[in-house]
Amino acid sequence: MQLPLLSRIYLAGCGISGEIQEDIQSLARSFQELDLSANHLSGRIPVWIGSLSRLYPLNLSKNKFVSEIPSTITNLENLGVLDLHTNKLQGSVNAVFQMKSRFEGGSLTYLDLSGNCFSRVIDPIGMGGQENIRYLNISHNFLKGSNLPTSLANASTLERLMLQKNQSTGRIPEEFLKLINLKELNLSDNRLEGKIPYGKPFLDFPSSSFSENRGLCGKPLLPCKS
């Protein structure tokens, strides 16, 4: 019996365990949507995931993947939603920001990498070609160094930026004031310092957006010492 081509796979919360098997690769090439979230999948995210050129949403969140993000993910030219939160992924997030796209400004609009073990800084890559992103969450990782790239300000459509609970250092770039569509911001629990850029949209955010950064000052936190 020959199976028809499958385009949408939703197997979230089905108790699936083990590694993703190589023998489904040929079947997966027709996938346009793939959701394997909230299972017990482990091991590496397979390299062949980059061959799923028609994929728009990819959700592998709430599993036990331990690999780096495969570099082949840059081949997903139509990918608009990528959710990898709550795994044990490690290494660099660079590949995500280097994805090819058929659209000017990139196709990616939603990116959640929170709750992993990423540690390599993101400042050399900035936003790459992903200026159309609306939701960016890399919170609860181990990103170190001065990794608030000024090029984030090029993502003029950005509405939610969540970078809390990392080990980011340095100042908040003044260029972030260009993010006029920003509705939610959380930079708390890092090692940021200096004066918080003054103006909208930052004036709309509560002190909790900047808390637990001992070196930060200025509204909505305490005034800077002259």
Solvent accessible surface area in square Angstrom, and as a share of the most:
residue,aa,sasa,rsa
1,M,223,0.99
2,Q,171,0.76
3,L,107,0.53
4,P,95,0.60
5,L,145,0.72
6,L,65,0.32
7,S,34,0.22
8,R,134,0.49
9,I,27,0.14
10,Y,134,0.51
11,L,75,0.37
12,A,48,0.37
13,G,53,0.51
14,C,79,0.47
15,G,47,0.45
16,I,57,0.29
17,S,79,0.51
18,G,34,0.33
19,E,104,0.46
20,I,22,0.11
21,Q,107,0.48
22,E,112,0.50
23,D,120,0.62
24,I,66,0.34
25,Q,48,0.21
26,S,86,0.55
27,L,55,0.27
28,A,0,0.00
29,R,137,0.50
30,S,10,0.07
31,F,9,0.04
32,Q,48,0.21
33,E,36,0.16
34,L,10,0.05
35,D,28,0.14
36,L,15,0.08
37,S,12,0.08
38,A,47,0.36
39,N,7,0.04
40,H,94,0.42
41,L,6,0.03
42,S,38,0.24
43,G,14,0.14
44,R,159,0.58
45,I,7,0.04
46,P,11,0.07
47,V,93,0.53
48,W,22,0.08
49,I,1,0.01
50,G,6,0.06
51,S,49,0.31
52,L,0,0.00
53,S,51,0.33
54,R,119,0.44
55,L,0,0.00
56,Y,104,0.40
57,P,32,0.20
58,L,1,0.01
59,N,37,0.19
60,L,0,0.00
61,S,3,0.02
62,K,107,0.45
63,N,12,0.06
64,K,98,0.42
65,F,0,0.00
66,V,65,0.38
67,S,5,0.03
68,E,81,0.36
69,I,11,0.05
70,P,15,0.10
71,S,84,0.54
72,T,34,0.20
73,I,3,0.02
74,T,24,0.14
75,N,60,0.31
76,L,1,0.01
77,E,53,0.24
78,N,32,0.17
79,L,0,0.00
80,G,0,0.00
81,V,41,0.23
82,L,0,0.00
83,D,14,0.07
84,L,1,0.01
85,H,38,0.17
86,T,68,0.39
87,N,10,0.05
88,K,114,0.48
89,L,0,0.00
90,Q,84,0.37
91,G,11,0.10
92,S,15,0.10
93,V,0,0.00
94,N,38,0.19
95,A,14,0.11
96,V,0,0.00
97,F,3,0.01
98,Q,101,0.45
99,M,12,0.05
100,K,112,0.47
101,S,38,0.25
102,R,162,0.59
103,F,118,0.49
104,E,174,0.78
105,G,20,0.19
106,G,3,0.03
107,S,16,0.10
108,L,0,0.00
109,T,40,0.24
110,Y,71,0.27
111,L,0,0.00
112,D,10,0.05
113,L,0,0.00
114,S,13,0.09
115,G,30,0.29
116,N,5,0.03
117,C,53,0.32
118,F,0,0.00
119,S,42,0.27
120,R,135,0.49
121,V,51,0.30
122,I,5,0.02
123,D,60,0.31
124,P,103,0.65
125,I,29,0.15
126,G,3,0.03
127,M,1,0.01
128,G,45,0.43
129,G,38,0.37
130,Q,1,0.01
131,E,48,0.22
132,N,50,0.26
133,I,0,0.00
134,R,116,0.42
135,Y,45,0.17
136,L,2,0.01
137,N,17,0.09
138,I,0,0.00
139,S,2,0.01
140,H,84,0.37
141,N,7,0.03
142,F,99,0.41
143,L,3,0.01
144,K,106,0.45
145,G,27,0.26
146,S,64,0.41
147,N,3,0.01
148,L,12,0.06
149,P,10,0.07
150,T,74,0.43
151,S,36,0.23
152,L,3,0.01
153,A,7,0.06
154,N,89,0.46
155,A,0,0.00
156,S,60,0.39
157,T,37,0.21
158,L,0,0.00
159,E,39,0.17
160,R,90,0.33
161,L,0,0.00
162,M,20,0.09
163,L,6,0.03
164,Q,24,0.11
165,K,95,0.40
166,N,13,0.07
167,Q,42,0.19
168,S,4,0.02
169,T,47,0.27
170,G,17,0.17
171,R,159,0.58
172,I,5,0.03
173,P,16,0.10
174,E,110,0.49
175,E,67,0.30
176,F,0,0.00
177,L,43,0.21
178,K,129,0.55
179,L,0,0.00
180,I,136,0.69
181,N,64,0.33
182,L,10,0.05
183,K,130,0.55
184,E,70,0.32
185,L,5,0.03
186,N,35,0.18
187,L,0,0.00
188,S,14,0.09
189,D,52,0.27
190,N,13,0.07
191,R,150,0.55
192,L,1,0.01
193,E,93,0.42
194,G,13,0.12
195,K,119,0.50
196,I,2,0.01
197,P,2,0.01
198,Y,131,0.50
199,G,15,0.15
200,K,135,0.57
201,P,7,0.04
202,F,2,0.01
203,L,81,0.40
204,D,91,0.47
205,F,15,0.06
206,P,80,0.50
207,S,53,0.34
208,S,67,0.44
209,S,6,0.04
210,F,0,0.00
211,S,38,0.25
212,E,125,0.56
213,N,7,0.04
214,R,245,0.89
215,G,36,0.35
216,L,15,0.07
217,C,27,0.16
218,G,6,0.05
219,K,131,0.55
220,P,50,0.31
221,L,44,0.22
222,L,148,0.74
223,P,109,0.69
224,C,51,0.31
225,K,199,0.84
226,S,163,1.05
